[in-house]
Amino acid sequence: MNSDQQECLKALAASSLKAAEDAWDKIGVELAALAANLSGVVKASESIATQIPGYPVIEDGVPKVDEFVAVVVDMRNSTKHLLQSISGPKIEMLQRIYYETAALLPCLAKVIEWKGGSVTEFLGDGVLALFKASPSREQAIYASYRAAENCLLATNNVVNPLIAERYKLPPLEIGIGMSISKAVVTLVGTEKYKQPNVFGHCVFHATKLSGGHNVVVIDDALRVVWPKTDTGTLRFQKLRIREIDGYAVSEVSS
């Protein structure tokens, strides 16, 4: 991530926080009730637009199978983090969560977009992103890993300094899980309401492996197909998170 991109993220995070502050001033405690009523689904039709890479539209009743690299980014120790005392202006717990995610999630989505992936779901305090493994699996792996790296950089170098300066909040920690597998692309829901979804081991394993702290963790399936040309610059440390075997990936110091 270059300096221009970091400046772009700083502006994005700041504008997102300003919008969040303005929204909070207008709706305040009503935000909780509003969020509870948002199902995130769309009205069913013969076909539905999606953010799934390679599938701008999905037809109802016509599932597809494809290979994806899944990347799940999740805020770690949210409860413990919220209990830490702060020395800045007094803000409510829900307000604090709202501001933190308002700054974090757009930055995560932007760096993933820059590397050619798509955020297909916002998970409250994290994201699920997908990278289509064809036509080049190697390119998808490189791009998804660099996106994961940049998610760490964006959190530590952009979001954390901003929320510390503005609200005196302690730094956020994120975990990132990655996996690759075949997956089913389909619509799920009721007769009236359906939404696009991807079902596969890649999503399940990436979700489980996002339980680390400021680290990118891949599963065995992704380790096996990792491009050989990149292994000389990276270190893979075996570990187990949430009953899933994985590898923490880090750069080899020169």
Steps between C-alpha positions, in 0.01 A plus 500: 500500500666823384486845658228624262280205594558566870397862452190380315412273794556779750257721309252212468514414870468865603202561270336177618541608862358844424197335340465269801516794742239691301274195487539441873404859575182452300385159618692429822360206694252426221794350310477176701137447407572590140787253473287223649244544223744489210506146362746575221293301249349612173168423343507191287478518125601281209859616544685699766806720471796395718847605612633145452799520262418353161127494575349846458155336479367170640187336363259352748516121493822491294788435743859515375822339621832684489828524688567797731756626746305617803637768732327571831610801703364520853548741789653307788406505871218747439357463852836539674584792275176679590569460873830687476474844654551803280629844588328688220149642466225292661321291239252218547594138428274466197620837373860384537435176308323699230791738457766227501324290238413811296873570470620141464262328259521744204880489517500119498262498204710753310834316530329174400348676199841635401632144477210375288288334770145574608350531846189284478390532864550747783508296820426763764862568594667332204471402134486194277680554170537272201758477222410289195772238446460488122642572251817511716501330840854627563399859433195465728718368784754780462229766480302367797807475721613853412147621576517326839835663571358838407203445732750471785685811382178698460387408852834574669618796294175679412200402714670462839684835488178672389275364777775563756535862390129566473356303794803378702393142427737203544626329183288243321636152437388290206538137400510385139422149375548375145401182317440367150242250376221432256178667612135519400370839388125520550207693645372427849197619693124479489263525208463875555856585593822349369862605500816380325727270696809283460524164677831321525781383725695815410245722677475271804876460544579868439243595763652263755857609427418869545540438874864611508627838615649736240604204289403338170425127536445261207369143505663179374314513168642843418849407624509200264429713190699806609717619207852358535662822378373687806606256771852641521376836625241373747506297820221251578465414869264213577233564762146398589213746543143406593570131429628574147865438399659799335816698435582852612658681204769763550769667294853363530733768634779583261 
